[in-house]
C-alpha cells in the first residue's frame, strides 16, 4: 500500500505514520486522496484465497460457504428423491451391454514396455534374488505361500441345516477338497452331499434354460453344463453324489432324501 504523501510502500497507513509524515489525521488523509487506509483483502489479495467461484456439476454457482460440491437443487435429488431411484437394467439390457464389450480392443493405459526393457527388469529381479541369503529366501517363500492360501468360504444357512440332518455317528468332512474341487460334505469314504442354492445353481424347477444369470454372467443352461462336468469328474473318482436343493431344505423333504442316500 502506497502512502500518497510520502510515496513509501507500507503494509498499512496508520495514524502514527501520518502524524510523522504530513501531520494529517486519518480522516483528513482519506478526504484528500479518496482512499482507504486499510488494505484490500478481497479476492486474490486475500492470502487464504482458494481460487475463484465454485460451480455445481449441473452448472449452478455455489453459494459462499457451501459444503461439498452440490447445489441445493442437486442435494434435493439424492436418494429416494431422485427420479431414477430403484430403477435397474433389465436382464436383456445387461446381456446386450455384455455382448457390446465382448471382443472390443481394451488397450492398456500408458506406453507399454519394450521387450528389451522387460528383459532388463527380469534380469534385475534375478540378480536381486541371487544376492539374498538362504534364510531370507526361506522366510520370503513361507510368507508368499501363506498369503496365497485361500481361506475356506463362509458356510451358508442351508449348509448348516443340511449338516444337522446327517445322522449322528457318521464321519463328516465339511468343505473338503477332492482333487481340484471342494465338496460341501464328504460322508464316510466315498459319499458326497452337495448343497445347491436355487439362485446360484439355477434350479430347473424355477428357472428356464435361457435365463441369463447376471452375477454368473452365463445362462442357466451353461451353469447346468458346468455343474454336470464337475459331478462327472467326481464320479470318475468313484464317489457317489447326492444333490440337495435349497427348496428341499425349506419344504422339509431334504432330511428323508439324505437318509435314503446314506
Phi, psi and omega in degrees: 000130185261133174281121183292339181275314184259342182081006181279150175269120184233153173292322180202140179271114183256168178297324179296320179296317180295323180296321181280328186280304187225356179077009179273153172277169181298320181292320179296321179295317180294320180293326183284324186246355179055046179229165176264148180274347181261154182285146178279112183259011183277155174060224184290347176287343179278124181295341178266013181299129184253009170100075166069190182281152178249146182231148175285163179296339178276353178105348180287142178286135180276137178291153180297133181090000179293129177273137182085188185244014182246140176280175185294332179289316181290326178298323181285356179253014180276160174059226184292344179282347179282133181297340180262009182297129177084352180277129181235159176294143174285164179299325179294319179295317179297321179296318179295320178296320179295318179293328180295328180276338183296127177084359179285154182274103180260092184283141178291152179288150177080181182270125181289153178290145174284164179298324179295318179295321178298319180295321179294317179295320179295316179295323178297320178293321179294320179296319179296316181294322180294334182277351182279156180282164179296323180295319179294317181298318181296316180292321180297317179293321179298314179295324179296318180292319180296320181292329182274348180290127182275132175287146179298143182294155179294140182281143180274168181296319182290332176293320178295320179294318180295321179300324178289343179274347179284129183305144180293153179093348180270144179286121183237132173238114182266149181049054187263137181271128174233109183062235180267007186240156171246130179252153182294312180217132170249116182253122183070221184265327189215020179250124182246135174244119178252131179256116183254123172287140184299323184280312187286337178250008174053069179310122183301336179283349184242336186235142175282156182298334181269003179296131181262117180276112187289332178281316179282342180059045177203163178280166179299321180298320179294321179294319178298319179296321180294318178294323181295319178298318179298316180293322179296322178296319179291323178293328177295337177270016175071036175253143172258142192232139174239125179262125177245120181271157180300323179295326178292327176291320183286326182269001173088007181268351185291321185297315179294324178298319180292317180297319178296325181289320183277000000 
